[in-house]
Amino acid sequence: MQDARVAEIGAALMARLDALARFTDEPGRLTRFYLTPAHRAAADQLRGWMEEAGLTSEIDAIGNVVGRAGVVSDRPLLILGSHIDTVRDAGRYDGALGVLGAIAAVEELRRRGAALPFDVEVIAFGDEEGARFPATLSGSRAVAGSFDLATLDVVDAEGVSLRQALEAFGCDPADIRALSRRGRRVVGYLELHIEQGPVLEAEGLPVGVVTAIAGAVRVTATLRGVAGHAGTVPMAMRRDALTAAAELVLAVEEAAQVNGGGLVATVGQLTLRPGASNSIPGEVVLSIDLRAERDHVRDAALHLIETAARAIAATRQVMVELRATYEAPAVQCDAGLQAILARAVTAFGLPVCHLQSGAGHDALVMGPLGRIGMLFTRCRGGVSHTPAESITLEDAGVSVMVLCSAIEMLADDESFWVEPESPHGGGASHVS
């Protein structure tokens, strides 16, 4: 019976994921940027599915689609969600799985007649990717109470400001401050997401429990030597910026290998000047991306890289400049929610795989509201942000069933939702 229900839920969820992928700003490929016509069409469709699931729905002042089960303002609140915006030429599961999987979980709980002692919100955030405006996580920041109103003045490639785009979408930016849930007792925030990595596939498991969202630092390294003719400058007299850069790339790799601790390090961009086949490179600019679930591990690796860069520059007689362009601290998933998700996985008869997220998510900024937890779904090849994203019907169904079990376990554990001074809490209500 359980296998049949998994298949039924999975088939319905995959059909909705396919349907949502049809809403695109670029025919022939999935591109759905924040506050575009495709985003609006997708939002309207989501509202319809939310209503079918028994949720009341609305599009809020920042363009999020919000579905609610229960509207008792003095009861605790559980938030489920992810995002529906995409990168250009995207896959159909990044973000969307978490939104539609949450709706499916609410539907399943309603079918079971589950009585929950807290309200539930399903939120489809509009701007996680930051693909249209030079800002990101606007929707989740607004809900978390950390949205900077100055962001309303940033503009996209066409010169349209975020404020103008919101107004054209039918939103009133003046109401954004009121979106903060900081006045509510929040049970937690749970996000279902494809893994975007190969761990679950390697372990042969459909789902995994996330321990942390890795902190990241991005550094631009510029090495300046002396350009010259490839045929006339003797090897011993060269100040080649590219050979120095090559050593630095290997130093970045070594820093990750010796530190361990889940650290990953990547050089993804490299630009050299003058860039001719018969010229010695006089300047090289490269990117360094470091991520780890513990900030001290990442910082130690960065120190090693900085030390290596100075030594390489001195030996090769070039100048080096390292400039940090981005930094975000690691966010630890709540131990209690990890335990609940692990119990839900075990109850389904599966071993528990704990893993970190190297990619950022809306969960990154939801911490000020309370506990955060994430459940990953296996994605073939660990591929993401491309049309090659692929999950199975069975894994989709298992993910929803595990999420349902976790929500029911939260309902049974008063420590998550009862105020310390109120031992009996509020009355339970059915998901309807």
Summary of the structure (lengths in Angstrom):
residues: 432
radius of gyration: 24.0
end to end distance: 24.0
largest distance: 85.1
contacts: 1574
relative contact order: 0.18
helix: 40%
strand: 23%
